[in-house]
Amino acid sequence: MVAVALIGVGVILAARSTATDEAVADSIRTAEIISRGLVEPVLDDGVVSGDPDALDRLDASVQERIISDAVVRVKLWTGDGVIVYSDEPRLIGQRYPLDADELEAFETGETAAEVSDLSGPENLYERDFDKLLEVYFPIRTPDGTALLFEAYMPYSSVTSNATVIWRRFLPVLLFGLVVLAFVQIPLAWSLAVRLRRRQDEREALLRRAVEASDRERRIIASELHDGAVQNLIGQSFRLTAVADGLAGIADDDAIRGLRQASDQARETVQELRTLLVDLYPPNLSTEGLEAAFSDLIVPLTAKGIDVDVSVNLDPRLPPEMERVIYRAAREALRNVLQHSGASHVDVALERHSGVASLHVSDNGRGIAGTDRERQRLAGHLGLDLVESFVADAGGTCLALPRDEGGTRFVVEVPIR
């Protein structure tokens, strides 16, 4: 509808401009008919020399047959700017410089028209009129002397004629716009329906992809927890028991080695449990993103990095969106831990104007395009994968350098 309205306004303005041009052309044709049919037949060579009889005969014809509501002033000019005749006798014999358009009309013999500049000295006696259109073109006396015929017409007549012409076009234009609208609206509606269907399909695919990924993560986490983690815990206990049993019997170095192996097994178990939380955070679905973020920042605080977390979500986001935000935050914090060298990180999550916004800012060494390229070449595609994943959810993901140093990681996802 906006497109139809814009087209309609443009067409109507163009039609009005065309109608005005056509009305001006009608005025020009009228002036030519007047000059050729009414002025030239009574034009005498004596008009140029100022012969009173010749001027009287011309003035009688002009006053009787030309001057009216349609033509309010007539002037005849010589090429050097002298008015040799006007229905206003005070102008006869006056000299005013001709402008470039009038001189060009003398040289080319073509008709021209323009809105009169009533402030000009040659138009002193036309200032009582509101707005005038002056039409001028050359004519000749019987002996071939060239004069410039100039007729002044009220511009209101041009406006009236333009309105008449424009109104003739208006019904056709409106009918064409109505037909255009009736053709476009079904097509636009069909396109909107198809786009909505594609969007729904895309969202369904995204949900299924997220759910499938979560299932795989849950399976991997379960197998690690029930398999490798339990085995390592058992091995740790056995190593401790063996070391305790050999106390006072075996060599101290051997016992110390057994206890170190037991400690390493317990450290590996802790690392695996941290990995399990990354793979499948059990508190995300039950307690939400704020609790999940508390788990994500544990590795950073363990390294002495100060982390401030602010979560302002009320109500909670849909589950699939929470998973998208969680993955993005996990990757951002992982990059801070591994690459930034930061000592402080701010994590903020809020919803506003139908958008969920995640901001992760650190005071580390910052990020540049070359850093991203080196990471890609080294096979580190975490940020690229997150950007793609967020884009599939209809959002945006940016990693930008901060002015005060460090990196600002921004994710915005529309809430559906």
C-alpha positions in Angstrom: 0.0 0.0 0.0 2.9 2.4 0.7 4.4 1.6 -2.7 1.0 2.3 -4.4 0.6 5.5 -2.4 4.1 6.7 -3.4 3.6 5.8 -7.0 0.2 7.6 -6.9 1.7 10.8 -5.4 4.5 10.7 -7.9 2.2 10.2 -10.9 -0.2 12.9 -9.7 2.6 15.4 -9.2 4.0 14.5 -12.7 0.5 14.9 -14.2 0.0 18.3 -12.6 3.3 19.5 -13.8 2.5 18.2 -17.3 -0.9 19.9 -17.2 0.8 23.2 -16.2 3.2 22.8 -19.1 0.4 22.2 -21.4 -1.5 25.2 -20.1 1.6 27.4 -20.7 1.8 26.0 -24.2 -1.9 26.9 -24.8 -1.1 30.5 -23.7 1.8 30.6 -26.1 -0.4 29.4 -28.9 -3.0 32.0 -28.0 -0.4 34.8 -28.0 0.9 33.6 -31.4 -2.6 33.7 -32.8 -3.1 37.2 -31.4 0.1 38.5 -32.9 -0.2 36.9 -36.3 -3.9 37.5 -36.7 -4.5 40.8 -34.9 -1.3 42.7 -34.5 0.8 42.1 -37.7 -2.2 43.0 -40.1 -2.5 46.5 -38.6 1.2 47.0 -37.8 2.6 49.9 -39.8 6.3 50.9 -40.4 5.4 54.2 -38.8 5.0 52.5 -35.4 8.8 52.1 -35.3 9.4 55.8 -36.1 6.7 56.9 -33.6 4.2 58.1 -36.2 1.1 59.2 -34.1 -1.4 57.9 -36.7 0.2 54.5 -37.0 0.3 54.2 -33.2 -3.4 55.3 -32.9 -4.5 52.7 -35.5 -2.5 49.9 -33.7 -3.7 51.0 -30.3 -7.4 51.1 -31.4 -7.1 47.5 -32.6 -5.3 46.3 -29.5 -7.7 48.0 -27.1 -10.7 46.7 -29.0 -9.7 43.2 -29.9 -6.8 42.1 -27.6 -6.8 43.8 -24.1 -9.2 41.7 -21.9 -9.2 39.5 -18.9 -7.0 37.1 -20.9 -4.4 39.6 -22.0 -3.7 42.6 -19.7 -0.7 44.2 -21.4 0.9 44.3 -24.8 4.4 45.7 -25.7 6.5 45.9 -28.9 10.3 46.2 -28.5 13.1 47.0 -30.8 16.3 45.0 -30.7 18.1 47.7 -28.7 15.4 47.7 -25.9 13.1 50.6 -26.9 9.4 50.1 -26.3 7.9 51.5 -29.5 4.3 50.6 -28.6 2.3 49.5 -25.5 -1.3 49.8 -24.5 0.1 51.7 -21.5 1.2 55.0 -23.3 3.6 56.0 -20.6 5.9 53.1 -21.6 6.2 54.2 -25.3 9.7 55.5 -26.0 11.2 54.1 -22.8 14.4 52.1 -23.1 15.2 49.0 -20.9 17.9 46.4 -21.4 16.6 43.2 -22.8 17.4 40.0 -20.9 19.2 37.0 -22.3 16.0 35.1 -23.1 14.5 38.1 -25.0 17.7 38.6 -27.0 17.7 34.8 -27.8 14.1 35.1 -29.0 15.2 37.9 -31.4 18.1 35.8 -32.7 16.4 32.4 -33.1 12.8 33.5 -33.9 11.4 31.1 -31.3 8.6 31.7 -28.9 9.4 31.8 -25.1 7.4 32.3 -22.0 8.2 33.0 -18.3 6.7 34.3 -15.2 7.1 38.1 -15.1 9.5 39.7 -12.7 7.2 42.5 -11.6 9.9 44.2 -9.6 11.7 45.1 -12.9 11.5 48.8 -14.0 10.0 47.8 -17.3 7.1 46.3 -15.4 6.4 49.3 -13.2 2.8 49.5 -14.5 2.0 45.8 -14.1 2.7 45.6 -10.4 -1.0 45.9 -9.5 -1.4 42.4 -10.9 -0.8 39.4 -8.7 1.2 37.2 -11.1 1.7 37.4 -14.8 3.0 35.1 -17.5 4.8 37.0 -20.3 5.0 35.4 -23.8 7.3 37.0 -26.4 8.5 36.2 -29.9 9.6 38.3 -32.9 7.3 39.8 -35.5 8.1 42.0 -38.5 6.7 45.3 -39.9 5.8 45.5 -43.6 9.4 46.7 -44.5 10.9 43.7 -42.5 11.9 45.5 -39.3 12.1 42.9 -36.5 10.2 43.8 -33.3 9.6 41.7 -30.2 6.0 41.2 -29.4 5.3 40.7 -25.7 1.9 39.8 -24.2 1.2 39.6 -20.5 -1.4 37.1 -19.3 -2.8 36.5 -15.8 -1.1 33.4 -14.4 -4.4 32.5 -12.8 -5.7 31.6 -16.3 -2.7 29.2 -16.7 -3.6 27.6 -13.3 -7.2 27.3 -14.2 -6.4 25.6 -17.6 -3.9 23.3 -15.8 -6.6 22.3 -13.3 -9.0 21.5 -16.1 -6.4 19.4 -18.0 -5.3 17.7 -14.7 -8.9 16.8 -13.8 -9.3 15.1 -17.1 -6.4 12.8 -16.3 -7.3 12.3 -12.7 -10.0 9.6 -13.1 -7.7 7.6 -15.4 -4.8 7.9 -12.9 -7.0 6.8 -10.0 -8.4 3.9 -11.9 -4.9 2.8 -12.8 -3.8 3.0 -9.2 -6.7 1.0 -8.1 -6.0 -1.7 -10.6 -2.3 -1.6 -9.6 -3.3 -2.0 -5.9 -5.7 -4.9 -6.7 -2.9 -6.6 -8.7 -0.2 -6.0 -6.1 -2.1 -6.8 -2.9 -2.8 -10.5 -3.7 0.8 -10.9 -4.8 2.2 -9.2 -1.7 -0.2 -11.3 0.5 1.0 -14.5 -1.1 4.6 -13.5 -0.7 4.1 -12.6 2.9 2.4 -16.0 3.5 5.3 -17.8 1.9 7.9 -15.8 3.8 6.1 -16.5 7.1 6.0 -20.2 6.2 9.7 -20.2 5.4 10.4 -18.4 8.6 8.3 -20.9 10.6 10.2 -23.8 8.9 13.5 -22.1 9.6 12.6 -21.7 13.3 11.4 -25.3 13.4 14.7 -26.5 11.9 16.6 -24.4 14.4 14.6 -25.8 17.3 15.2 -29.4 16.0 18.9 -28.6 15.5 19.2 -27.3 19.1 17.2 -30.2 20.5 19.3 -32.7 18.6 22.5 -31.0 19.7 21.3 -31.0 23.3 20.4 -34.7 23.1 23.9 -35.5 21.8 25.5 -33.4 24.5 23.3 -35.1 27.1 24.3 -38.5 25.8 28.0 -37.6 25.8 27.8 -36.1 29.2 26.0 -39.2 30.6 28.5 -41.6 29.1 31.4 -39.6 30.4 29.8 -39.3 33.9 28.9 -43.0 34.1 32.0 -44.3 32.4 35.3 -42.4 32.4 34.6 -40.2 35.5 33.5 -43.2 37.6 36.5 -45.2 36.5 38.9 -42.4 37.4 37.2 -42.0 40.8 37.6 -45.7 41.4 41.2 -45.6 40.3 41.9 -42.7 42.6 40.4 -44.6 45.6 42.3 -47.7 44.8 45.6 -45.9 44.4 45.0 -44.2 47.8 44.2 -47.5 49.4 47.3 -49.2 47.9 49.5 -46.3 49.1 48.0 -46.6 52.6 48.5 -50.3 52.6 52.2 -50.0 51.6 52.9 -47.4 54.2 55.9 -48.6 56.3 56.5 -51.5 53.9 57.4 -50.1 50.5 59.8 -47.5 49.5 58.7 -43.9 50.3 59.3 -42.7 46.8 56.9 -45.4 45.4 54.3 -44.5 48.0 54.7 -40.8 47.1 54.3 -41.7 43.4 51.1 -43.6 44.1 49.6 -40.6 46.1 50.6 -38.2 43.3 48.8 -40.5 40.8 45.7 -40.5 43.0 45.8 -36.7 43.2 46.2 -36.4 39.4 43.2 -38.7 38.9 41.1 -36.5 41.2 42.2 -33.4 39.3 41.3 -35.1 36.1 37.9 -35.9 37.5 37.3 -32.3 38.4 38.3 -31.2 34.9 35.9 -33.7 33.4 33.1 -32.5 35.6 33.8 -28.9 34.5 33.7 -30.2 30.9 30.4 -32.0 31.7 28.9 -28.7 32.8 30.0 -27.1 29.6 28.6 -29.9 27.5 25.2 -30.1 29.3 24.5 -27.6 32.0 21.9 -29.3 34.2 20.8 -26.1 35.8 20.0 -24.3 32.6 16.6 -25.9 32.0 15.6 -25.9 35.7 17.1 -22.7 37.1 17.8 -20.5 34.1 20.6 -18.5 32.6 21.7 -16.7 35.8 22.5 -20.0 37.6 24.1 -21.4 34.4 26.3 -18.3 34.2 27.5 -19.0 37.7 28.9 -22.3 36.5 30.5 -20.7 33.5 32.5 -18.2 35.5 34.0 -20.9 37.8 37.1 -21.5 35.6 37.7 -17.8 35.4 37.5 -17.1 39.1 39.7 -20.1 39.7 42.4 -18.3 37.6 42.0 -15.1 39.7 39.9 -13.2 37.1 37.3 -10.9 38.6 33.9 -11.5 37.1 30.7 -9.3 37.5 27.5 -10.9 36.3 24.2 -9.0 35.8 21.1 -10.9 34.5 17.9 -8.9 34.1 15.3 -11.2 32.6 11.7 -11.2 33.6 10.1 -13.4 32.5 12.6 -16.0 31.3 13.4 -16.5 27.7 12.1 -19.4 25.7 14.2 -22.6 26.1 15.7 -22.5 22.6 16.8 -18.9 23.1 18.3 -19.7 26.5 20.4 -22.3 24.8 21.6 -19.9 22.1 22.5 -17.3 24.7 24.3 -19.9 26.9 26.4 -21.2 24.0 27.4 -17.6 23.0 28.3 -16.7 26.6 30.3 -20.0 27.0 32.4 -19.3 23.9 32.9 -15.6 24.9 34.1 -16.6 28.4 36.3 -19.4 27.0 38.0 -16.9 24.7 38.5 -14.5 27.7 40.1 -17.3 29.7 42.3 -18.7 26.9 43.3 -15.6 24.8 42.6 -12.3 26.5 44.9 -12.1 29.5 42.2 -10.1 31.2 41.9 -9.5 35.0 38.3 -8.3 34.9 35.2 -9.3 33.0 31.6 -7.9 32.9 28.8 -10.2 31.8 25.4 -8.5 31.3 22.2 -10.0 30.0 18.9 -8.1 29.6 15.8 -7.9 27.5 14.5 -4.7 25.9 12.3 -3.8 23.0 11.7 -7.5 22.1 15.4 -8.3 22.0 17.7 -10.3 24.4 21.1 -8.7 24.6 24.3 -10.3 25.9 27.4 -8.2 26.6 30.7 -9.7 27.6 33.4 -7.1 28.1 37.0 -7.7 29.3 40.0 -5.5 30.0 42.5 -7.8 28.2 44.7 -7.3 25.1 41.8 -6.8 22.7 41.0 -8.4 19.4 41.8 -7.6 15.8 40.9 -9.0 12.5 44.3 -10.6 12.2 43.7 -12.4 15.5 40.5 -13.9 14.1 42.3 -14.9 10.9 45.1 -16.6 12.9 42.6 -18.5 15.0 40.8 -19.7 11.9 44.1 -20.9 10.4 44.9 -22.7 13.6 41.5 -24.5 13.5 39.8 -22.4 16.3 36.4 -21.7 14.8 34.5 -21.1 18.0 33.4 -17.5 17.3 32.6 -18.3 13.7 30.3 -21.1 14.8 28.7 -19.0 17.4 28.1 -16.2 14.8 26.5 -18.7 12.5 24.4 -20.2 15.3 23.1 -16.8 16.4 22.4 -15.8 12.8 20.3 -18.9 12.4 18.3 -17.7 15.4 17.7 -14.4 13.6 20.2 -12.5 15.7 23.6 -10.8 15.4 26.9 -11.5 17.0 29.9 -9.1 17.1 33.3 -9.2 18.7 34.7 -5.6 18.8 37.7 -3.9 20.4 36.9 -1.5 23.3 38.2 2.0 23.2 39.6 1.7 26.7 41.3 -1.7 25.8 40.0 -5.2 25.8 37.2 -6.8 23.8 33.4 -6.4 23.8 31.4 -9.4 22.7 27.8 -8.5 21.9 24.9 -10.9 21.0 21.4 -9.7 20.2 18.6 -12.2 19.5 15.0 -11.2 18.8 12.6 -12.8 21.4 9.9 -14.9 19.8 
